[in-house]
């Protein structure tokens, strides 16, 4: 045991741990790649949601315009019906 140096111990520990460290590093690379794919998908979803949000805003403005026009239309229709009834 007297012939072992710190360098020998360091090499022995490094030699034993290096395969484990490489395996862990490969696992983390795999996890990182999967997260990159998830980020990419989330970016696509985010862009699609932005478009949906824009479309919903457009639909809301169209519905408001239709409601306003319906109100005016019903008012004119009521006037027309009352004129029609007066002529009967």
C-alpha positions in Angstrom: 0.0 0.0 0.0 3.0 2.2 0.5 3.7 2.2 -3.2 0.4 4.0 -4.0 0.6 7.7 -4.7 -2.0 10.4 -5.0 -1.6 10.2 -8.7 -2.3 6.5 -8.7 -5.4 7.0 -6.6 -6.6 9.8 -8.8 -6.1 7.7 -11.9 -7.9 4.7 -10.3 -10.9 6.9 -9.3 -11.0 8.7 -12.6 -10.8 5.4 -14.5 -13.7 4.0 -12.4 -15.9 7.2 -12.7 -15.2 8.1 -16.3 -17.6 5.6 -17.9 -20.3 6.7 -15.4 -19.6 10.3 -16.2 -19.8 9.6 -19.9 -23.0 7.7 -19.6 -24.5 10.6 -17.5 -23.3 13.1 -20.1 -24.9 11.1 -22.9 -28.2 10.9 -21.0 -28.2 14.7 -20.4 -27.5 15.2 -24.1 -30.6 13.1 -24.9 -32.7 15.0 -22.4 -31.4 18.3 -23.9 -32.3 17.1 -27.4 -35.8 16.2 -26.3 -36.2 19.6 -24.6 -35.1 21.3 -27.8 -37.8 19.4 -29.7 -40.4 20.4 -27.1 -39.3 24.0 -27.3 -39.7 23.8 -31.1 -43.2 22.4 -30.8 -44.1 25.0 -28.1 -42.9 27.8 -30.4 -45.2 26.4 -33.2 -48.1 26.2 -30.8 -47.4 29.8 -29.6 -47.5 31.1 -33.2 -50.7 29.2 -33.8 -52.3 30.6 -30.7 -51.2 34.1 -31.7 -53.1 33.6 -35.0 -56.1 32.2 -33.2 -56.1 35.2 -30.9 -55.9 37.5 -33.9 -58.8 35.6 -35.6 -60.9 35.8 -32.5 -60.4 39.5 -32.3 -61.5 39.8 -35.9 -64.6 37.7 -35.2 -65.5 39.8 -32.2 -65.3 43.0 -34.3 -67.4 41.4 -37.0 -70.0 40.2 -34.4 -70.2 43.7 -33.0 -70.7 45.2 -36.4 -73.4 42.6 -37.1 -75.1 43.3 -33.8 -75.1 47.0 -34.6 -76.5 46.5 -38.0 -79.1 44.1 -36.8 -80.3 46.7 -34.3 -80.6 49.2 -37.1 -82.3 46.7 -39.3 -84.8 45.7 -36.7 -85.6 49.4 -36.0 -86.2 50.0 -39.7 -88.3 46.8 -39.9 -90.4 47.9 -37.0 -90.9 51.3 -38.7 -91.9 49.5 -41.9 -94.4 47.2 -40.1 -96.0 50.1 -38.4 -96.3 51.9 -41.7 -97.8 48.8 -43.2 -100.3 48.5 -40.3 -101.4 52.1 -40.8 -102.2 51.4 -44.4 -104.5 48.5 -43.6 
